[in-house]
Amino acid sequence: MSFITHFNDVLPYETKDGSRIYELMHPAKQKNKNQSLALAVISPGEKTKLHAHQKSEELYYIQSGTGQMTLGDDQFEIKPGDTICILPRVHHCVENTGQSDLKILCCCAPAYDHGDTKIKDNSQVTAVPLTRT
């Protein structure tokens, strides 16, 4: 276990909401204790499933690309430099409305856990490891 992660060593996987995630720091793998940090990549035209986290608070920092965010009853455009706070139990999703990948840094506290994610339509989605391209 270490205090550093090298991006080239991180393999992406798909979360329950359909995001492609590069987990940059997580207590299960590194020495941090209370939060996780990941890079979510959403391809043009794709949308994550409407979902909520029962315990985790999330911070999204839009690194690149543009999209539409649904947060509770609100919908708004997101662009590079925006930061969004997502409180526990608030349904949310993101759609990439641009022509390039939408890249979002996601910080979760407590750390991300598949079991904490509830899809609004109650469908069961299994996380599947992706191969790096």
Buried (B, 14 or more C-beta within 10 A) or exposed (E): EEEEBEEEEBEBBBBBBBBBBBBBBBBEBBEBEEBBBBBBBBEBEBBBBEBBBEEBBBBBBBBBBBBBBBBEEEEEEBEEEBEBEBEBEBBBBBBBBBEEBBBBBBBBBBBBBEEBBBBEEEEEBEEEEEEEE
